[in-house]
Amino acid sequence: MSVKRFVLLLLSTLCIAIGTSAQTRKVQNRPYIDQRLWHYGFLVGMHVQDYKIVSNGHVTEDGQVWFADVPEYSPGFSVGVLGELYLNKYMSLRFVPTLSFGDKRVVWHEQETGERVSQQVRSAYLGVPIDLKVAAERFNNYRPYVMVGISPTMDLSVKKARPLLVKPFDCFIEVGVGCDIYLPFFKLIPELKFCFGLANIIDKKRTDLTDNSLMKFTESIDKVKSRMIALTFYFE
């Protein structure tokens, strides 16, 4: 099953469950869990990583013009811990140190000959998101919410001497939706969020290259910005 179909199936199931539950009042599971000053938990999830690449049409000495993109996505996985600070009845502040492992394939196309050069870019992102969570009124054992946040991030697996070199530090803006599901013994929180890197992470200073013929791939790109779609399950 593709990531897109999985996400759509999850959201559809969640909406049906909430709609069915909302017809009658039920006994609330763990009714006071949200009123604690601090909440703790952990997370597991899946995601897809992407680069937004801006090529510049650079012409090499032998007349070649290379354009780069990321033609396909591969699922990765994330693990982390959750700390949530109660602000008021509807708002809370979350601290979510997370490790995200994944990869993407960058492909350069030569304009005239159609020649292709590819590079697999594996990333291990260590992020420390700080999110503001704004929730609706709880009904029965469901409580939908929206969130927005910022996530300073470091890529722990940057490799040199390759066609594309990226800087290890970035900062993501995060926006997403989720739902608190109150179960008898714990709270399950599925969340779908979109992450957009703010920095241009391409490293143009290629002192690491031993093969100068690879420099044309760096020179063909003006900007590289990270993006990510994450489906996360929190357990609290």
C-alpha angles and dihedrals in degrees: 000000000000122000091246093053091046092053093047091048092050094049092046092050091047093051092048091049093049092046092050093046093049093066094077137022116253137188108276119239115223093355097185101042094104094053095067115107092232129029122194132195147125137251142216125183151144131244146168122232125213142175125219101214125193112198120200105203094246112184116217124217090264093050100259122146118198128195124190135205143150105249100183143020133228124200119247133184137235136203129183150131131265131220117177126189118206112230103166141322094295106025137061137167119231132202111196117177104195140180114208121189121193147113144224133199118234114202127193118204122200108225100223107028099033090230113162132210120183137190128193109221114199117193135191105190120198105197134177104198120192107199135183110217119200113190134191124232112293116249118189105315100334132084121172121205145175126223140195128184152143126248124196104207139190125197106220096190107055110150125202135210092049132114093263124039120184130193115252098228126074140147123223131205109215130201126171153138132237146154133235109226112195111212125182095261106021144002120258117202120188112191135182116200140171121218125200122190115226100199131077096236101186112119110218095180099087102180086140094070119106091174108059092192087077091063091083090071092056092045091053092063129071101178140015119186126179124234133179141182113205133190107195135183116205121197116201 
